Structure formats: structure tokens, C-alpha cells
Amino acid sequence: MRTSLIIGLVGAALALAAAQGEPQDLPRVQPADIVYLGSFALPEGDFGGSRFGYGGKGLCFYREPSGTCTLFLQGHDWYPGFVAQVTVPALGGTATVLQEFRDVTDGALATLATSGSNVYGMMVYDGRLIVGASCYYDGDASQVNSHGVSSLNLADPDDFQGFFPVAAEANPRSLGGYMTVIPAEWRALLGGPALTGKGCLSIISNNSAGPCATVFDPDDVGAASPIPGFTLIFYPLAHPLAPETTTNELFNLATHMAGIAFPPGSRSVLFFGRQGTGTYCYGVGGGVDCNDPCDDSHGTHAWPYRHQVWAYDAAELLQVRSGAKACWEMRPYAVWALEGMTGGDCADMEGAAYDPATGRLYVTESYAEEPRVHVYQITVPSAVARDGDINGDGGCDVADAVVLAVTLAGGLAPGTPPCARPLACDFTGDGSLDAEDLLILGAYFAGSRTALP
């Protein structure tokens, strides 16, 4: 028994050494790691062909070569495709308009589908503005293309190229939206430098019934047609994230998706949006058919609403990349309310954009004619080797299993010796200790596991 234990410990040590620095061992972002910092105002009035009121879709962060932090965003819903660029001021201040509203698609948005479309995502990549767009209500499934590209000069006429199709498992309306770069440590594993997606639009049968993310290379936009893509997360109506007409915290027909972030140094892919947490209802809101004081329109309702985060583990997405699982089999490791913004029970979200250099997340909320941008700080927790050495004596042995068991029974507080390194036994990577972690450690000592996760 002692010999087999020593062999097992050596094997585990070798496995851990081989895995050192592997992206799959990076920490996962938890609710406490996203902190609300404050907000700033967008200027009121008309600027060029639109205004900021009732706008905010397609939010995109861009740091100018001078170092100035800026945002691109679509304006009022009456003028889809009209995009402006503003500075990011100090919290509590008011943004300055750098470029007035111009049609970033040079008229191409009107040809995307047989009914109205919006710019739902933008990304500055290699000096070009990549544009993702989708039809909001595509009853006849007419949309085929999803991405185009413009110069950074919004006033430059006839510079838009697109729209182009993306060859991926997700349908076009599940592609033309939010975008984010994939951290360098994950690009080879996931097969590309960026993610794009969109979900939870009307006519869910040709959209994604939950978040959606497809790997693509922004440099291919305008250079290849179709644009190569690989879908990692996508929920066709036959496989929704949750039953679409039920009360739950994952997805229903009152869910809105607004943005995505993939913080470097983590294995978390984060989606941001609005979730209806009340009883699902289809009909006229405002108490006529549905008890929804926030929305009196005819449609889907699930009041009360909350701003929400859907967090996925990139290590699990590798199973889709390898073909071991389907993209609709992915489940978030956690969902939670995104606190800090106003809105109360009428919470909604138009866009979300992430700056990987600072970890700041910018969010546009539905703010009528007094629009604001909210700012959060995403801090990736320090990576702790999940080596089983919970008591910190330099090795993993039966004493660590005893400490873990006593801790779970309430006899020890995590972080208090001998439970000195609690996250060393967080084998599931969920930020806490539980019975599953104890079972994994027990299986390792019993020999049914050859190495710790």
C-alpha cells in the first residue's frame, strides 16, 4: 500500500509538472471578482445622423494609438447602423464625441435581411473595424451573412466591405453580434484569435436559445467568403439551454444577450445580458395579459428582470473543439446577478465591451434619452495549484484528506491552519470546497484516479 501510494504521488507530481502553465489550470472568474466602479454620461442631442438616446448596441472598446480610451457604439434604434466614437471620461463625467454618427455599413445593413437589422457587435482588430450584425425579427429566415469590415474613419464613404457569411455550425443570426479577443494562451487550443456570437433574438427557431460563441479570425473578414469559423457554444431550439417558456435563471424567451469577455489569465468565457426571472408570459404586458410593469408591448415577458452573467469554463469548451461533445451540451459553471447598475426589476442591457489590458468592462443600459455607460472591474483570481496539499506541508497525502473532510464537516475554517491552502483541493475549480472535491481526492488515494485534475 505504501509503495503504491508513493508511486501515485510521484505520478501526480509528474502530471502536475507537465501541466504547469497549461491554460486548463488557470482560475475561473467568480461573482466577487466583478466589481462595480461607477458610470459616466453620454452627451445628449443629435450628432451627425443619430443620437445616443435609446442606443448602445454593438458596444466596442478601442484604445487609440495615443493611449486615449474610446468606445464605438450604435445610436438610436431609429437609425440602425449609425455608429459614433466617444472618449471614456473619468467616472461621473461626460464622454466627448470624437466621431459623429455615420452609417458604418454604407447602406449594406439594409440588405442583410428582409426586415430590420442592427449592428450588435464591433471589434477593432489590426487597425480595422469589424462589424457583426443580425436581423432582430427574421420570420422568413432570410439572413445569410453576418460580418463586414470598415476603416476606423466613420466619415470615409464607400469603405465598407460585406456582409459576408461565416461557415460554422451556428446559424447567421447566432453569429452577427458581440465579439472579443481570445487570450493568447488559449488561441492554439481553441483554434483562432477571436470569438463572435449573438443569441436570444426574436424568432428563436433561427437564433440561439442561450449564449453563442464561434471562433473566427477577424483578418478573414473581407479576405475570405465564407469566413471560416468553429462554433463552441450554440443552442438550437431543439436543444435550448433551458426550456424556453419556463421560469429559470438560464434562459427563456425574455432573455437578452449583450456582450462577451474572455479575461486573460483565466479560463472563463463570460456572457452579459438580461434574464427574466419571473413567470413566463406571452401577450400584452403592463398587466393586460402579462404582469410586466416594465414593458406594455405585445411579446414575451418574465418580470422581474435582472442584469446577469453567464460564466463558461474554456477548458470544457475543448471537448467541443475535439468533437467529444456537441456545442449545445455546454453548460455554464455559474450564473449570477450583475449588481451595481440601476434598473431594478426592469433591468435591461444593450451592449457590453471588455478591455483586456485593464480588465474593465463597459456596459450600456437602456437609458432612454439620458444614456449612461457603466464600468466594472474584472479581476482574475490568483492561480493556486490544485495539487491537493491543503495543509501546506509540501506534499499530498492522507493528512490532506483528513483536513479536507474536517473542513467540510465544519470543524475547520478555510484559510485557517491546518486548512492553509483551501483552493489546493478545489479540484472542480468552482472557487469553493465541497463533497465532490473530497470524492476526487479519495479516488486518487484509492488508485481509481492516476492523477489529480
C-alpha positions in Angstrom: 0.0 0.0 0.0 2.8 2.4 0.9 4.6 1.6 -2.3 1.5 2.2 -4.4 0.9 5.5 -2.6 4.5 6.7 -3.3 4.2 5.7 -6.9 0.8 7.5 -7.1 2.3 10.6 -5.5 5.2 10.6 -8.0 2.9 10.1 -10.9 0.7 13.0 -9.7 3.8 15.2 -9.3 4.9 14.4 -12.8 1.4 15.1 -14.2 1.3 18.4 -12.3 4.7 19.4 -13.5 3.8 18.6 -17.1 0.6 20.6 -16.7 2.3 23.6 -15.2 1.4 26.7 -17.1 -1.4 25.0 -19.0 -4.4 27.2 -19.7 -6.7 24.5 -18.4 -5.2 25.0 -14.9 -6.0 28.8 -14.9 -8.5 30.0 -12.3 -12.2 30.7 -13.1 -13.8 34.1 -12.5 -16.3 34.2 -9.7 -19.0 36.7 -8.7 -16.8 38.5 -6.2 -14.2 39.1 -9.0 -16.5 41.5 -10.9 -16.8 44.9 -9.0 -19.0 47.9 -10.0 -16.9 51.1 -10.2 -19.4 53.7 -11.4 -20.7 55.3 -14.6 -20.4 58.2 -16.9 -22.8 60.0 -19.2 -23.1 60.1 -22.9 -23.9 63.5 -24.4 -27.5 64.4 -25.2 -28.6 65.8 -28.5 -28.0 65.0 -32.2 -24.5 64.3 -33.5 -24.5 63.7 -37.2 -27.1 61.2 -38.3 -28.3 59.9 -34.9 -28.1 60.4 -31.1 -27.1 58.3 -28.1 -30.6 58.1 -26.6 -32.2 54.7 -27.0 -28.9 53.4 -28.3 -25.9 51.5 -27.1 -25.9 48.3 -29.2 -22.7 47.0 -30.6 -20.5 48.5 -27.9 -16.8 48.2 -28.7 -13.8 49.3 -26.7 -10.8 50.8 -28.6 -7.6 52.3 -27.3 -6.3 54.9 -29.7 -2.5 54.9 -30.6 -2.2 58.0 -28.4 -3.5 55.9 -25.5 -6.9 57.5 -25.3 -9.6 55.1 -24.3 -12.7 55.2 -26.6 -15.9 53.4 -27.4 -17.7 52.8 -30.6 -21.4 52.2 -30.4 -24.6 52.3 -32.4 -27.0 55.2 -31.7 -30.8 55.4 -31.6 -32.8 52.4 -32.7 -34.5 54.5 -35.3 -31.2 54.8 -37.2 -29.7 51.3 -37.3 -26.1 51.1 -38.4 -25.3 54.6 -37.5 -22.2 54.5 -35.2 -20.3 57.1 -33.3 -17.0 57.1 -31.3 -16.6 58.7 -27.9 -13.9 59.1 -25.3 -14.0 57.3 -22.0 -14.0 60.1 -19.4 -13.4 59.9 -15.6 -16.2 58.2 -13.7 -19.0 60.7 -13.1 -18.0 62.7 -16.2 -19.4 63.0 -19.7 -18.0 61.5 -22.8 -16.7 63.6 -25.7 -17.7 62.8 -29.2 -14.7 62.0 -31.4 -16.6 60.9 -34.5 -20.3 61.8 -35.1 -22.8 59.2 -36.2 -22.4 57.8 -39.7 -23.7 54.6 -41.3 -20.7 52.3 -40.7 -22.1 49.9 -43.2 -22.6 52.5 -46.0 -26.1 51.2 -46.6 -25.3 47.5 -46.6 -27.2 46.8 -43.4 -30.5 47.3 -45.2 -29.6 44.4 -47.5 -28.8 41.9 -44.7 -32.4 40.6 -44.4 -36.0 41.3 -45.4 -36.7 43.1 -42.1 -34.8 45.4 -39.9 -31.3 44.6 -38.7 -28.9 46.1 -36.1 -25.2 46.3 -35.5 -24.9 44.1 -32.4 -21.2 43.9 -32.2 -17.9 45.6 -33.3 -14.3 44.9 -32.7 -11.2 46.9 -33.7 -8.6 44.4 -35.0 -5.4 45.1 -36.8 -6.5 48.7 -37.5 -9.9 47.8 -39.0 -13.4 47.9 -37.5 -15.0 44.5 -37.7 -18.9 44.7 -37.7 -21.3 42.0 -36.7 -25.0 42.4 -37.5 -28.2 40.5 -37.3 -31.9 40.8 -38.1 -33.9 41.2 -34.9 -37.1 39.6 -36.2 -36.2 37.3 -39.1 -39.5 35.5 -39.6 -38.7 34.1 -43.0 -35.1 33.1 -42.1 -33.7 35.4 -44.9 -30.4 36.3 -43.2 -27.4 34.5 -44.7 -24.5 36.9 -44.0 -23.3 38.4 -40.7 -19.9 40.2 -40.8 -18.3 43.1 -42.6 -15.4 45.4 -42.1 -14.9 49.2 -42.2 -12.0 51.6 -41.7 -11.8 53.4 -38.4 -12.8 56.6 -40.1 -16.6 56.7 -39.9 -16.8 59.5 -42.4 -15.0 57.6 -45.1 -17.6 56.9 -47.8 -17.9 53.5 -49.5 -15.2 51.8 -47.5 -17.4 49.1 -46.0 -16.9 45.5 -47.3 -19.6 43.0 -46.6 -21.6 41.5 -45.4 -20.1 38.0 -45.6 -21.2 34.6 -44.4 -19.4 32.6 -41.7 -19.1 28.9 -42.2 -19.9 27.5 -38.8 -22.5 25.3 -37.1 -24.3 28.3 -35.6 -26.8 30.0 -37.8 -26.2 33.5 -39.2 -28.3 35.3 -36.6 -26.3 33.5 -33.9 -23.0 34.9 -35.3 -23.6 38.5 -36.1 -23.1 40.2 -32.8 -20.7 40.7 -29.8 -17.0 39.9 -30.3 -14.0 39.6 -28.1 -10.4 38.5 -28.5 -9.3 35.1 -27.2 -6.3 35.4 -24.8 -3.0 34.4 -26.4 -2.7 31.3 -24.1 -5.9 29.8 -25.5 -5.7 30.6 -29.2 -3.9 27.4 -30.3 -6.2 25.2 -28.2 -9.4 26.9 -29.4 -8.3 27.4 -33.0 -8.3 31.1 -33.5 -7.8 34.6 -32.1 -11.4 35.8 -31.5 -15.0 34.9 -30.6 -18.2 36.1 -32.1 -21.8 35.4 -31.4 -25.4 36.5 -30.7 -28.3 34.9 -29.0 -31.8 35.3 -27.7 -33.3 37.4 -30.5 -36.9 37.2 -31.6 -37.8 34.1 -33.7 -35.7 31.8 -31.6 -36.0 29.0 -34.1 -33.3 30.6 -36.3 -31.2 32.0 -33.4 -29.5 30.6 -30.3 -31.7 29.6 -27.3 -28.9 30.8 -25.0 -25.4 32.4 -25.4 -23.5 31.6 -28.5 -19.7 31.7 -29.3 -17.9 30.9 -32.5 -14.1 31.0 -33.1 -13.0 33.1 -36.1 -10.1 35.2 -37.4 -11.1 38.8 -37.9 -8.4 39.1 -40.6 -10.6 36.8 -42.7 -13.4 39.3 -42.9 -13.1 40.8 -46.4 -10.4 38.3 -47.3 -12.4 35.0 -47.4 -16.0 34.1 -48.2 -17.3 32.3 -46.4 -15.3 33.2 -43.3 -14.0 30.0 -41.6 -15.5 29.5 -38.1 -15.9 26.9 -35.4 -18.8 27.0 -33.1 -18.1 26.2 -29.4 -21.4 27.2 -27.8 -24.8 27.2 -29.6 -28.3 26.2 -28.6 -30.7 25.4 -31.5 -34.3 25.3 -30.4 -34.2 21.5 -30.3 -31.5 21.8 -27.6 -32.2 25.0 -25.6 -30.0 26.0 -22.6 -33.3 25.7 -20.6 -37.0 25.2 -21.6 -37.8 28.5 -23.4 -41.2 29.1 -21.8 -40.3 28.3 -18.2 -39.2 30.2 -15.1 -35.5 29.7 -14.6 -32.2 31.5 -14.3 -30.5 30.2 -17.5 -32.7 31.0 -20.5 -36.3 31.8 -21.5 -37.8 33.9 -24.3 -37.4 37.0 -22.2 -33.6 36.6 -22.1 -31.4 39.2 -23.8 -27.7 38.8 -24.6 -25.5 41.9 -24.9 -21.8 41.1 -24.7 -18.9 38.7 -24.1 -15.5 38.8 -22.3 -12.6 36.3 -22.0 -10.3 37.7 -19.3 -6.6 36.8 -19.9 -5.1 34.6 -17.2 -8.4 32.8 -16.7 -10.4 30.0 -18.2 -13.7 31.9 -18.0 -15.7 32.9 -21.0 -18.3 35.4 -19.7 -21.6 36.5 -21.3 -23.5 39.5 -20.1 -27.2 40.3 -20.5 -30.7 40.4 -19.0 -32.6 37.5 -17.6 -36.3 37.3 -16.9 -36.7 35.6 -13.5 -40.5 35.7 -13.1 -43.3 33.7 -14.6 -43.1 33.5 -18.4 -45.9 35.0 -20.3 -46.7 35.8 -23.9 -49.1 38.6 -24.6 -49.5 42.3 -23.9 -47.6 43.5 -20.8 -48.5 46.2 -18.4 -51.0 44.0 -16.6 -53.2 43.4 -19.7 -52.2 39.8 -20.4 -48.9 39.7 -18.5 -47.8 41.2 -15.2 -44.9 43.2 -16.5 -44.8 46.8 -15.3 -41.6 47.4 -17.4 -42.9 46.6 -20.8 -46.5 47.0 -22.1 -45.8 45.7 -25.6 -47.1 42.5 -27.1 -44.5 39.8 -26.8 -42.5 37.8 -24.3 -42.4 38.7 -20.7 -40.9 37.2 -17.5 -40.8 40.1 -15.0 -38.9 40.8 -12.7 -35.7 41.1 -14.7 -32.1 41.3 -13.6 -28.7 42.0 -15.2 -26.8 38.7 -15.3 -23.5 36.9 -16.0 -23.3 33.5 -17.7 -19.9 32.0 -17.0 -18.5 29.1 -19.0 -15.3 27.1 -18.5 -13.0 27.3 -21.5 -11.4 24.0 -20.5 -14.8 22.3 -21.1 -15.1 24.0 -24.5 -12.1 22.0 -25.6 -14.4 19.0 -25.6 -16.4 20.6 -28.3 -13.3 21.5 -30.2 -12.1 17.9 -30.1 -15.5 16.5 -31.1 -16.2 14.8 -27.8 -19.3 16.9 -27.1 -21.8 18.9 -29.1 -21.9 22.7 -28.8 -25.3 22.6 -27.2 -24.1 20.3 -24.4 -22.1 23.1 -22.8 -23.5 24.4 -19.5 -22.3 27.5 -17.6 -20.4 26.7 -14.4 -22.2 29.5 -12.8 -24.7 32.3 -13.4 -25.2 35.3 -11.1 -26.7 38.7 -10.9 -24.6 41.6 -12.1 -25.0 44.1 -9.3 -24.4 47.9 -9.4 -26.4 49.2 -12.3 -29.8 50.8 -11.9 -32.9 49.5 -13.4 -34.2 47.5 -10.5 -36.8 44.9 -11.6 -36.8 46.5 -15.1 -33.2 45.7 -15.8 -32.1 45.6 -19.4 -28.8 45.8 -21.3 -27.9 47.0 -24.8 -24.2 46.3 -25.1 -21.1 45.2 -23.2 -17.4 45.7 -24.2 -14.2 44.5 -22.5 -10.7 46.0 -22.3 -8.4 43.0 -21.7 -5.4 45.4 -20.9 -7.1 46.9 -17.8 -9.8 44.3 -17.0 -12.5 46.9 -17.3 -16.0 46.1 -18.6 -18.2 48.8 -20.1 -21.9 48.3 -20.2 -24.7 50.3 -21.9 -28.1 50.0 -20.2 -31.4 51.0 -21.7 -31.5 54.6 -20.5 -34.0 56.4 -22.8 -32.8 60.0 -23.6 -30.3 60.1 -20.7 -27.8 57.4 -21.7 -25.0 56.3 -19.4 -22.2 53.8 -19.6 -21.5 51.6 -16.5 -18.0 50.4 -15.7 -16.9 47.2 -13.9 -13.6 45.8 -12.9 -12.9 42.2 -13.6 -10.1 40.8 -11.5 -8.8 37.3 -12.3 -8.2 35.4 -9.0 -4.6 34.3 -8.4 -3.9 30.8 -9.7 -3.4 28.2 -7.0 -2.0 24.9 -8.0 -4.7 22.2 -7.4 -2.1 19.8 -6.0 -4.0 18.5 -3.0 -1.6 20.0 -0.5 -4.3 21.7 1.6 -2.2 21.7 4.8 0.8 23.3 3.0 3.4 20.8 4.2 4.8 20.4 0.7 3.1 17.1 -0.3 -0.3 15.5 -0.9 -1.0 12.6 1.5 -3.8 11.2 3.7 -3.3 14.0 6.2 -4.6 16.4 3.5 -7.7 14.2 3.0 -8.4 14.4 6.8 -8.1 18.2 6.8 -10.4 18.4 3.8 -13.0 16.2 5.5 -12.9 18.0 8.8 -13.2 21.3 6.9 -16.3 20.2 5.0 -17.8 19.0 8.3 -17.4 22.5 9.7 -14.5 21.7 12.1 -12.1 24.0 10.3 -12.4 27.4 8.6 -10.9 27.5 5.1 -7.6 29.5 5.2 -7.0 28.7 8.9 -4.2 26.2 9.6 -4.1 23.3 9.0 -6.5 24.2 6.2 -3.9 26.6 5.0 -4.4 26.3 1.2 -8.1 25.5 0.7 -8.0 26.1 -3.1 -5.3 23.4 -3.5 -8.2 20.9 -3.1 -10.7 22.8 -5.2 -10.4 20.2 -8.0 -13.7 21.3 -9.7 -12.4 24.8 -10.0 -15.6 26.4 -8.7 -13.9 28.6 -6.0 -15.1 26.5 -3.0 -14.7 23.2 -1.3 -17.4 20.6 -1.5 -18.1 16.8 -1.3 -17.1 16.4 -5.0 -13.6 17.6 -4.2 -13.3 15.1 -1.4 -14.5 12.3 -3.7 -11.8 13.2 -6.2 -9.1 13.2 -3.6 -10.4 9.9 -2.2 -10.5 8.3 -5.7 -6.9 9.4 -6.1 -5.7 7.7 -2.9 -7.8 4.6 -3.7 -6.0 4.3 -7.0 -9.0 4.8 -9.3 -7.5 8.1 -10.4 -3.9 8.2 -11.6 -3.6 12.0 -11.1 -5.4 14.9 -9.7 -7.3 17.3 -12.1 
